Amino acid sequence: MAGPGKRATNEPEPRPIIVKKIIVDGHGGHHGGAWKVAYADFVTAMMAFFLLMWLLGATTEEQRKGLADFFTPTLVELKQGSAGSNGMFGGDSFEGKENYPTTGGQGNLAITIPRDASGVKDRGGRDRKDRRDEDRAKFNQIKAMLEKKLASSAALRKLAKNVRFTETREGLRIDLIDEADFAMFGMGTDRLLPQAHGLVAEVAKVISGVPNDVIVRGHTDGLPYAAGRTMNNWLLSSSRAEATRKALADSGIANARFSRIEGVADRDPYIAGDRYDPRNRRMSVILAWSASAGLPSDKDDDLSDEERAAIRDRDAPQKKLRETMSAMDMGGTGLPQGAVPINAPPPGVASGKVGDTAKKAQH
């Protein structure tokens, strides 16, 4: 009998054992690993989100601005062109001071030539604010003096309700307003009535003690003139403004102090909802802000000549056109260095000269 490891002579050769593995469709998603990748992406996104929330709560406004500037790619280009530096950061950081001819501030503030309600930083702002405060104190004093004058007599006390004070961009505006029972001028004329003449004289006495410029502006209501009349609201408001200026001058206001005399007809109504209201007929005597003390405007009055030159160079139309064309080109349409077009004119021959030669040849 043969041993366990030997095959007998008549014993058939053993057959190989074949293991067949069958994968049933539909179960791969359940047992596969694709969901792990998606889950890992989700966890990573959530971690980044919570990290961002933590940073927002743990940093100051200045630090958050620095982070935002760092991740803003456009600031790199603006930083390069803002001070004439080369390289990505121009040898400086975003917190470094610019080389623009302005003392506007740090970093990208110089990109827009900054200024605020008090002027450019570190130059002129304090002077402007101080002068405006001085003017405002004078305006309050003038208002108190005129109110006291109007309360001093029974005749003027009746007119106190016709005087209104408003601080505007131009200065202190003193409105002398018509009402149903009071008119400054004769109907349809530029003749000051006696009561109104006395009121203008009192205003002149009060504002004569300050050197500020004076603006006189005439207003009318919206009632039109009859057809065929040569007079209109524009002429009437202008002539009444001149009559008021003359009354102020006769009461002691020097002619050199008048900066503008104008009539605006019914285009600036006191009662905007009713252009026919009699209170729209008024005279505005404006005591202007002193030099460099006015409220900020769209003009660059507080900039030096060097700063204006820098702004003109920055905003020059030809320079902007070159920059736009360069940006649109993107380096794809320019000729390689040393390349010459085959139809280029000979050296030293301008296009205008070629045209003149062709014209002469035709004749």
C-alpha positions in Angstrom: 0.0 0.0 0.0 1.4 3.4 -1.0 2.1 6.0 1.6 0.0 9.1 2.0 2.4 11.3 -0.1 2.7 8.8 -3.0 0.3 8.0 -5.8 -0.4 4.4 -6.5 0.3 3.0 -10.0 -3.3 2.7 -11.0 -4.5 5.8 -9.2 -5.5 8.7 -11.5 -3.6 12.0 -11.5 -5.2 14.4 -9.0 -7.2 17.3 -10.5 -6.2 20.9 -9.7 -8.5 22.8 -7.4 -9.9 25.9 -9.1 -11.4 28.6 -6.8 -13.8 30.9 -8.7 -14.6 34.2 -7.2 -17.8 35.8 -8.4 -18.4 39.6 -7.9 -22.1 40.4 -7.9 -23.0 43.7 -9.5 -24.6 46.3 -7.3 -22.5 45.7 -4.2 -19.4 47.5 -5.3 -20.6 50.9 -4.1 -21.4 49.5 -0.7 -18.0 47.9 -0.2 -15.9 50.3 -2.3 -13.7 53.2 -1.1 -14.9 56.1 -3.3 -17.1 57.5 -0.4 -14.0 57.8 1.7 -12.4 60.3 -0.7 -15.6 62.4 -0.7 -15.8 62.2 3.1 -12.2 63.3 3.4 -12.9 66.3 1.1 -15.9 67.2 3.2 -14.0 67.0 6.5 -11.1 69.1 5.0 -13.6 71.8 3.8 -15.3 71.8 7.2 -11.9 72.1 9.0 -11.0 75.1 6.7 -14.4 76.7 7.4 -14.0 76.4 11.2 -10.4 77.6 10.9 -11.7 80.7 9.0 -14.4 81.3 11.7 -11.8 81.1 14.4 -9.5 83.5 12.6 -12.3 86.0 12.1 -13.0 85.9 15.8 -9.5 85.9 17.1 -8.0 88.7 14.9 -8.4 92.5 14.9 -9.7 94.6 12.0 -6.2 95.6 11.0 -5.0 92.0 11.0 -8.0 90.9 8.9 -7.3 93.7 6.4 -3.7 92.6 6.2 -4.8 89.0 5.5 -7.2 90.2 2.8 -4.5 92.4 1.2 -2.1 89.4 1.2 -4.6 87.1 -0.6 -5.7 89.8 -3.2 -3.5 89.2 -6.3 -4.4 92.6 -7.9 -2.7 94.5 -5.1 0.7 93.0 -6.3 0.4 94.8 -9.6 -0.9 98.0 -8.0 1.9 97.9 -5.5 4.5 97.6 -8.3 3.2 100.6 -10.2 2.5 102.8 -7.2 6.1 103.7 -6.3 8.2 102.8 -9.4 9.7 99.7 -7.7 10.6 96.5 -9.4 10.0 92.9 -8.3 6.9 91.3 -6.8 6.8 93.5 -3.7 9.3 96.1 -4.9 11.6 95.5 -2.0 8.8 96.4 0.5 5.8 94.9 2.2 2.1 95.8 1.9 2.4 97.6 5.2 5.4 99.8 4.0 5.0 103.4 3.2 4.5 104.4 -0.4 6.8 106.8 -2.4 3.9 108.8 -3.9 4.3 112.6 -3.3 1.5 112.5 -0.7 1.5 111.9 3.0 -1.7 110.0 2.7 -0.7 106.9 4.7 0.6 103.4 4.5 0.3 100.5 2.1 -2.2 100.8 -0.7 -3.8 104.0 0.6 -1.6 106.0 -1.8 -3.1 104.2 -4.8 -6.2 106.5 -4.7 -4.5 109.7 -3.4 -6.5 109.6 -0.2 -8.2 112.5 1.5 -11.0 112.7 4.0 -13.3 115.3 5.5 -10.4 117.1 7.1 -7.9 117.0 4.1 -4.8 114.9 3.4 -3.4 113.1 6.4 -0.6 115.0 8.2 -0.9 118.0 6.0 -3.6 120.7 6.0 -6.3 118.7 7.7 -5.9 120.3 11.2 -5.7 123.8 9.7 -8.8 123.3 7.7 -10.7 121.9 10.7 -9.5 124.7 13.0 -10.5 127.4 10.5 -13.9 125.8 10.0 -14.5 125.7 13.7 -13.5 129.4 13.9 -15.9 130.2 11.1 -18.7 128.2 12.8 -18.1 130.0 16.0 -18.4 133.3 14.2 -21.6 132.1 12.4 -23.2 131.2 15.7 -22.3 134.6 17.1 -23.7 136.4 14.0 -26.9 134.3 14.4 -27.3 135.3 18.0 -26.6 139.0 17.3 -29.2 139.1 14.5 -31.8 137.3 16.6 -31.1 139.8 19.4 -31.5 142.7 16.9 -34.8 141.4 15.6 -36.1 141.0 19.2 -35.1 144.6 20.1 -38.1 146.3 18.5 -41.7 145.5 17.9 -41.4 146.2 14.1 -38.5 143.9 13.6 -39.9 141.3 16.0 -42.7 140.7 13.5 -40.1 139.9 10.8 -38.1 137.4 13.0 -40.2 134.5 11.6 -39.1 135.5 8.1 -35.4 135.0 8.8 -34.0 131.5 8.6 -30.4 130.3 9.2 -28.9 127.3 7.5 -25.3 126.0 7.4 -24.4 124.8 3.9 -21.4 123.8 1.9 -21.1 127.4 0.8 -21.3 128.9 4.4 -24.0 130.4 6.6 -27.1 131.0 4.6 -29.5 133.7 5.9 -32.8 133.4 4.1 -35.2 136.4 4.0 -38.5 134.7 3.2 -41.7 136.1 1.8 -45.0 135.0 3.3 -48.7 135.6 2.6 -48.7 138.7 4.8 -45.1 139.9 4.1 -43.3 140.7 0.8 -39.8 142.0 0.4 -40.4 143.5 -3.1 -43.3 145.1 -4.9 -45.2 142.5 -6.9 -43.3 141.7 -10.1 -40.6 144.3 -9.5 -37.2 144.6 -8.0 -38.2 147.5 -5.7 -37.4 146.7 -2.0 -40.3 147.6 0.3 -39.5 149.8 3.4 -39.8 146.9 5.9 -37.6 144.6 3.8 -35.1 147.4 3.4 -34.8 147.8 7.1 -34.4 144.0 7.5 -31.6 143.9 4.9 -29.9 146.9 6.7 -29.9 145.0 10.0 -28.4 141.9 8.3 -25.7 144.2 6.8 -24.8 145.7 10.2 -24.3 142.2 11.7 -22.2 140.7 9.0 -20.1 143.8 8.4 -17.9 142.8 11.4 -16.5 139.7 9.7 -14.3 139.5 6.6 -16.0 136.5 5.0 -17.1 136.8 1.4 -20.8 137.4 0.7 -23.0 135.7 -1.9 -26.4 137.1 -2.8 -28.9 134.7 -4.5 -32.4 135.6 -5.6 -35.4 133.2 -5.7 -38.9 133.4 -7.1 -41.9 131.1 -7.0 -43.1 129.1 -9.9 -45.9 131.4 -11.1 -45.3 132.1 -14.8 -45.6 135.5 -16.5 -48.2 136.2 -19.1 -47.3 135.5 -22.8 -45.6 138.3 -24.6 -44.0 139.8 -21.4 -40.3 140.5 -21.6 -39.9 139.9 -17.9 -39.5 136.4 -16.6 -38.6 134.7 -13.3 -34.9 134.5 -14.3 -34.6 138.2 -14.9 -36.7 139.0 -11.8 -34.6 136.9 -9.5 -31.4 138.3 -10.9 -32.6 141.9 -10.6 -33.8 141.4 -7.1 -30.4 139.9 -6.1 -28.7 143.0 -7.5 -31.2 145.2 -5.6 -30.4 143.3 -2.4 -26.7 143.7 -3.1 -27.1 147.4 -3.5 -29.0 147.7 -0.2 -26.2 145.7 1.6 -23.5 147.9 0.0 -25.4 151.1 1.1 -25.5 149.7 4.6 -21.7 149.2 4.9 -20.7 146.0 3.0 -17.7 146.7 0.9 -18.0 145.8 -2.8 -14.9 143.7 -2.6 -16.6 141.2 -0.3 -19.3 140.2 -2.8 -18.2 137.1 -4.6 -21.4 136.1 -6.5 -24.7 137.8 -7.3 -27.1 135.4 -9.0 -30.7 134.6 -9.7 -32.0 131.0 -9.9 -35.7 131.7 -10.5 -37.8 128.9 -9.1 -35.1 126.1 -9.6 -34.2 125.9 -5.9 -37.6 126.1 -4.0 -37.7 126.5 -0.3 -40.9 124.4 -0.2 -40.0 121.6 -2.6 -43.5 120.1 -2.7 -45.2 123.3 -3.8 -43.4 125.6 -6.3 -46.2 128.2 -6.0 -45.9 128.6 -2.3 -45.1 132.3 -1.4 -42.2 131.2 0.8 -40.3 130.2 -2.3 -39.9 134.0 -3.0 -36.9 134.8 -0.9 -33.4 136.3 -0.9 -30.4 134.3 0.4 -27.5 136.2 1.9 -24.7 133.7 2.3 -21.7 134.4 4.5 -19.1 132.2 2.8 -16.5 130.0 4.6 -13.1 131.6 4.9 -10.2 130.5 2.6 -9.2 126.8 3.2 -12.1 126.3 5.7 -14.9 125.2 3.4 -16.4 121.8 3.5 -14.7 119.2 1.3 -15.6 119.2 -2.4 -14.8 117.1 -5.4 -11.9 119.5 -6.3 -8.3 119.0 -5.3 -8.0 122.5 -3.7 -6.0 121.2 -0.8 -3.3 119.4 -2.9 0.1 120.8 -3.6 1.5 121.4 -7.1 3.6 118.2 -6.7 0.6 116.1 -5.8 -1.5 117.6 -8.7 1.4 116.7 -11.1 1.5 113.1 -9.8 -2.3 112.8 -10.3 -2.1 114.2 -13.8 0.7 111.8 -14.7 -1.3 108.9 -13.2 -4.6 109.8 -14.9 -3.0 110.9 -18.3 -5.3 109.6 -21.1 -2.3 108.5 -23.3 -0.7 106.6 -20.4 -4.0 104.9 -19.6 -4.4 104.0 -23.3 -0.9 102.4 -23.4 -1.6 100.5 -20.2 -5.0 99.2 -21.6 -3.4 98.2 -24.9 -0.6 96.4 -23.1 -3.1 94.6 -20.9 -5.1 93.5 -23.9 -2.0 92.4 -25.8 -1.0 89.9 -23.0 2.3 89.3 -24.7 0.8 87.2 -27.5 0.6 89.6 -30.5 3.9 91.5 -30.2 6.7 90.8 -32.6 9.8 88.9 -31.3 12.8 91.0 -30.6 14.7 91.9 -33.8 11.8 90.9 -36.1 11.0 93.4 -38.9 7.7 93.4 -40.9 8.3 92.7 -44.6 6.2 95.7 -45.7 7.9 98.1 -43.3 9.0 101.5 -44.9 12.7 102.0 -45.5 14.6 103.6 -42.6 14.3 107.4 -42.5 11.2 107.5 -44.7 8.1 108.6 -42.8 4.6 107.6 -43.9 3.7 111.3 -44.6 6.7 111.7 -46.9 5.8 108.6 -48.8 2.3 109.9 -49.3 3.6 113.3 -50.6 5.9 111.6 -53.0 3.1 109.5 -54.4 0.9 112.6 -54.9 3.7 114.3 -56.8 4.2 111.3 -59.0 0.5 111.4 -59.9 0.6 115.0 -61.0 
